[in-house]
Amino acid sequence: MANCVRCCCWLLVLTLMALAVTAAVVFVRYKNNGGGFPFPAGVPDPKYADALSIALNFFQVQKSGKLVNNTIHWRGDSATEDGKEEGVDLSKGMYDAGDHMKFGFPMAFTATMLSWSVLEYGHAIRAAGQRDSAMDALGWIMDYLRPLTKITPKSPGSDVAAETAAAMAAASLVYKPINKTYSLSLLDHGERLFAFADKYRGSYTRTFPELSKYYNSTTYQDELLWAATWLYHATGNISYFAYVTGKNGKDFADLGNPRYFSWDDKRAGTEVLLSRVSFFASQGSDVVQDDVLGLYKQTADAVMCILLPDSETAAFRTAGGLLYVAEWNSLQHPVASAFLAAVYGDYMLSSGKTELSCSGQSFSPADLRKFAKSQADYLLGSNPMKMSYLVGYGERYPQRVHHRGASIPADVDTGCDGHEWLESSKPNPNIATGALVGGPYKNDTFVDSRDNVMQNEATTYNSALVAGLLSSLLSTSSLPQSLS
């Protein structure tokens, strides 16, 4: 990312309204008061703690703007005038992948997942010495989410608006014990964004079709349910619960059909997050008796059943044991699924409901955790290639990651060109430590070539997912009863 990033032709834009409060100030306050999560830490697993520290480093690699306390020697300030023509500061945020573009839709998902990980496993993250790193990454993203490409009533973008609302609701819970004023500001913006997303419905890639070749949104319906669920946990407002269990839930959730969790489809995540209510709400309460909530819980059970390798409904996995859903960025789905499995197993364990039934077969929280560990261990090197797919972890990892900043020497001024290094067969001169590359083919093979974008490009949302998974394996969830 060094000098080459300063060139405007690498800049793309996309995000919407949010807040102008400085997250960095809040972060300093967090450091001074210890974070406000008084849960015992236990002893983190050193393997996963080490991998987590490496994974979180990629957020430092991907930062846009004027860098503060920069620890990446080959990085420099970049995009410092983003938003200047519109009179706003859009210099922060994070580059999506290796090509130095900023996309609000997956970036907001990254923030939501970072928040969820901190909420569930913040005590373990702190015990591993990584809480500051996680909060720094979250703050850098939340400080960016501001207007540039605008959605309007006539040009809607319900998916990106709702995902940003989800990020703000989730982050408001993270910051609640740290700085209540900032937390309330996040929540206010999140509620207003959600109202806008719901009232003026439409997909952002229909409004801006030129963006569909990058992150094409299949539908905005899942983001509306995802955002409403996070807002329910953040506010306790029953209207959000009614939203996801009423007509919108029946129309949008496709209940009864298990799906995989990703930046494009939030339904499995919503089902797990709503199952938290089923597991921990007071027995006899109105919400627990809700029939549609029960359907969300049943669908979450079905999601878990397709993940367990010994289940009769188990999904396809490679000979090496990796859950395999898609050829492009093949690690995204298994890592996201493993995080959900770890969280769901913790919910089961904490609530005392320790049996999961899959077509008559019985499974336990330990089975879900075993699956989650198997996917983490695979990407860390327990695979037929004997390769770690997390750059910087282990003795063998990809050397030619598709990443402009990592592949071009830091002292070279390329302008907007760079094909000389893109097409080179030499290892990258700079190591993008913490990058989780796309991953192997279904036969467990991997080609470490810079132009092999399908397998060898890393993304920030992958980093958020793997950070969540590794955090979940440090210990069990610290917040079994309530997120609010």
Secondary structure, DSSP 4 states (H G I P E B T S, - for coil): -TGGGGSGGG----------S-HHHHHHHHHHHTTS---------HHHHHHHHHHHHHHHHTB-BS-SS---TT---B-TTTTGGGTS----SB--SSS----HHHHHHHHHHHHHHHHHHHHHHHHTT-HHHHHHHHHHHHTT---SSPP-SSS--HHHHHHHHHHHHHHHHHHTTT-HHHHHHHHHHHHHHHHHHHHS---HHHHSGGGHHHH--S-SHHHHHHHHHHHHHHH--HHHHHHHHSHHHHHHS-TTS-----SS--HHHHHHHHHHHHHHSPTT-TTTT-HHHHHHHHHHHHHHHHHSTTSTTPPPB-TTS-B---STTTTHHHHHHHHHHHHHHHHHHHHT---EEETTEEE-HHHHHHHHHHHHHHHTT-STT---SBTTSSS---SS-S-HHHHS-TT---TT--HHHHT--SPPSS--TT-B-----TTS-----TT-HHHH---HHHHHHHHHHHHHTTS--S-SS---
